[in-house]
Amino acid sequence: MPELDVVGWRSAIQAAIDRPDSTPILNLKDDGGGIYDAIFVGGGAAGRFGGSYLRAMGGRALIIDRWPFLGGSCPHQACVPHHLFSEAAAELDRARWFSDELFFGPFDESRASILELVGLFRAGRASAHAFMNWQTQVQLDVEFVLNAEADIVDANTVEAAGRTFEARNLVVALGAFQRPLLIPGAGLGGVHDWATLVEDLDYEPTRCVAIGGGKTAVEYGSFFQATGCETTIVSRSPVMRTRSLHHVDEDIRRYVVDGMRARGMTLLEGASVTEIHGAGRVEGVTVHHADGSLETVACDMVLNCTGELPNSAEAARALALATGPDGEILVDDRMRTSVEGVYAAGDVIGAPMEMFKARKCGMTAARNIMGEDHTFDFSQYPDFLHSTYEVTWVGLSEEEARERYDDIAVIRMPPRGLEGDIPLPCAEGTMLYAFAKPELSGLQKCVIDGATRRVLGFHHVGYGAKDAFQYLDHLLRRPDGLTVDELGEMNELFLNPEHFIQLSRLRAGRRELVDL
Amino acid sequence: MPELDVVGWRSAIQAAIDRPDSTPILNLKDDGGGIYDAIFVGGGAAGRFGGSYLRAMGGRALIIDRWPFLGGSCPHQACVPHHLFSEAAAELDRARWFSDELFFGPFDESRASILELVGLFRAGRASAHAFMNWQTQVQLDVEFVLNAEADIVDANTVEAAGRTFEARNLVVALGAFQRPLLIPGAGLGGVHDWATLVEDLDYEPTRCVAIGGGKTAVEYGSFFQATGCETTIVSRSPVMRTRSLHHVDEDIRRYVVDGMRARGMTLLEGASVTEIHGAGRVEGVTVHHADGSLETVACDMVLNCTGELPNSAEAARALALATGPDGEILVDDRMRTSVEGVYAAGDVIGAPMEMFKARKCGMTAARNIMGEDHTFDFSQYPDFLHSTYEVTWVGLSEEEARERYDDIAVIRMPPRGLEGDIPLPCAEGTMLYAFAKPELSGLQKCVIDGATRRVLGFHHVGYGAKDAFQYLDHLLRRPDGLTVDELGEMNELFLNPEHFIQLSRLRAGRRELVDL
């Protein structure tokens, strides 16, 4: 096909989204003939970054995706809308706290609409898709077949768009899907997950029950509540203490969870939803509490936030791939599956279902396919979620650190006992809070091993620090780690959203570290 | 004195601020007798961090300041109010662009008040001061004399609060003061600088002329304009191209400056203010344009943004210290002045007048005084300013890089030519813009040397990336620098406010780097 500009791509993609019977989109060299170094089955983060990396190394890559765009669920239904909604939540939260104060007008809840924000996202997402198609075609020079199901014939052959493509290697990058709710009423109207919310929402929810206690429940629940949709989270575990969330510090968790309650959310922990009621549409749920009691919670939306499962079944069957208990395709640290020449990458290999992992899995597969010996260990990584805050962490929680080391020093802002008494922490995004409502200006902690002076963990609730945690992760994972002394010698950009550098400097002179 | 809690400190400080004749605040051991390792004359960032570091190393430090609190001008008049105002500017800007759209009500300019935000800051600043006094006394165990002028007798003797203190070393950390406007009318009411604005403003300005083209003019000017105070910047240099701003990339500068104009600001470049008119209060200024023509600009406020001068005169005279052309005390890279045993630190040694430098100068002096051989080179550093955006940069601009290297690759978002066509860049703070008004969602650039694959510079306009630049600076200044390959192997937190990691990964596979 000819090269389109982003405006042309946008039209082509939107047309294909709107018409399920639209024809495949082919961007091929030599009409797709010959042998590819690798076919990436699935064009989400893993497939697109894998294919692009392989092409950059001089290989020939083909990416096939059922959607008419590259990038996968992230820009279509998952991370991108969530970020839009979470930004709206943070703004709405601010507008509520400052209602009729300073330059903020009286807060008008009737203006805040989940439906409208979903619509804003849906109207704009094809532009992001267009960019990724354009970038992949023009800037990255990768071949692709879109808007076409891939049929894996064998480890070297994939059919799509009525053609047969041959490759020396396959990379299965088929992502994940929402774990279904296996309770009565799960099929009622108004029972959504993050994907159907974006695709199908056609009314304004007023009361929501979110099932689950991890990122999705906290993020979407906080957003709903901020718009005025009364939200109840029902979670078997304490909220933010789910299996999929590692290293969450308890002080941080409490700050976030207490903050959610202060904003009017109901958090039912140690509880589960056993049934969804309604006639055609959801009208309420039965909650089974830890003590055995039952409660009916009325609602007009249920959000399934119970996590995702690898979308591995077809590929695993076609190729006889070994899989794990949740259906995840088993791979080694080079992304090699149990079948020679077949790799897997991204959510389809299981947790963590995070962007960095998907992209780097794809890159890792590409490098190994191209003959480089490259491994990827994603057992430790920086992590984040949104409430109405940005919550970011890397390394060990204080509790984990105290279990493993004898001599732990903690740098906290605000110091324990001064919460709400001082306009700290403060920086971009928390200045108005710090000066008008200091108890809302966040919490940050740095956990240090006194013996080696190495930082073990960083934790932050606030705004503007998330980006930095990528580099803090990189510094922490060096063989010699990151000491409080090295941190104290860095050049801060004051007022910095996390105050780790200057606070470390105030302790770095001491031979024996103590709390700050 | 007994240890106060932060609430007690707040009262004590506010009382002292309100009564100029209040008595000194003494926090001394042995009643201030004996010999200190160092007396820090001035308790701002340099003195407080220097004194605290020296104490942490086991030394005995005394900090003396004329104000009743530690921390200096930053939390009282400078960085902290500026951050509060810049956050308000960003929020007001968003509220204007989204007036009567989505959940934003119709923008009501009459609610936006410079005077009110100054009042919010002034009412809250004593809490920050209280924290610093408390922290310095209780957590850092440093002695201090506050609310008292220091009279430097000789290199070992300082008088203050009617007492004489002896030390083996002195550290002069007396900060800087606004360069006066030497034009007719400079003494009229309504002619302000960043300090008097906070201290004395007692009316709502409606039209402002900011004199200068550096950080202060951009920051305060953008804030004023955002509140509805029509602002004209008059600058000899192009705005953001002043002597004090290093390494500003031209694309970045244009994005910011064009954005200021799009928001209604008037930028008169190559121009100067030759006179301020008014009867008692300012009513207008005469602008002398580059072509020799004169223009009268009506206004009811003038903000002097012409930079600061080191507050060195008294100390230099008392100790016969060598000084430079702007009065800056000359020091070596250990902060040693021309006089044995006398150090200087912070703004008093000249540019850059930045927080990291002040604090690290103080630390450097402390370490050398305590016998450690420690040097500090602040010739390169990460930098930032606010317009209604956060603008952050480190390393070389694209133009500088192209002058010095033959093979430059630039990674840009949005790519050149796609501005406004795609909802990118996007992350926290730019999601709503990206989806509703993509031309407002920022600009970012990464400048790479193709030969070594090292990143030479990072540049960002948007939100949420400032904190990360502290660590990018640290990584860039390693002897082997930071390559695009190492960057591409980091773990991003998607959507990350700067997209450097994943964009680098899309190029890292290539042996020959090209633009993205």
Interface residues (C-beta under 8 A of the other chain):
Chain A: V6 V7 F49 S52 Y53 L54 R55 A56 M57 G58 C74 C79 V80 H83 L84 S86 E87 A88 A90 E91 L92 R94 A95 L102 F103 F104 G105 D108 R111 A112 S113 E116 L117 L120 F121 A123 G124 S127 A128 A130 F131 Q135 Q139 L140 T227 E354 M355 F356 R359 K360 M363 A366 R367 F378 Y381 P382 D383 F384 E390 T392 P415 L418 D421 I422 P423 L424 C426 A427 E428 G429 M431 L432 A434 F435 A436 P438 Y463 G464 A465 K466 D467 A468 F469 Q470 Y471 L472 D473 H474 L475 G488 E489 M490 N491 E492 L493 F494 L495 N496 P497 E498 I501 Q502 R505 L506 R507 A508 G509 R510 R511 L516
Chain B: V6 V7 F49 S52 Y53 L54 R55 A56 M57 G58 C74 C79 V80 H83 L84 S86 E87 A88 A90 E91 L92 R94 A95 L102 F103 F104 G105 D108 R111 A112 S113 E116 L117 L120 F121 A123 G124 S127 A128 A130 F131 Q135 Q139 L140 T227 E354 M355 F356 R359 K360 M363 A366 R367 F378 Y381 P382 D383 F384 E390 T392 P415 L418 D421 I422 P423 L424 C426 A427 E428 G429 M431 L432 A434 F435 A436 P438 Y463 G464 A465 K466 D467 A468 F469 Q470 Y471 L472 D473 H474 L475 G488 E489 M490 N491 E492 L493 F494 L495 N496 P497 E498 I501 Q502 R505 L506 R507 A508 G509 R510 R511 L516
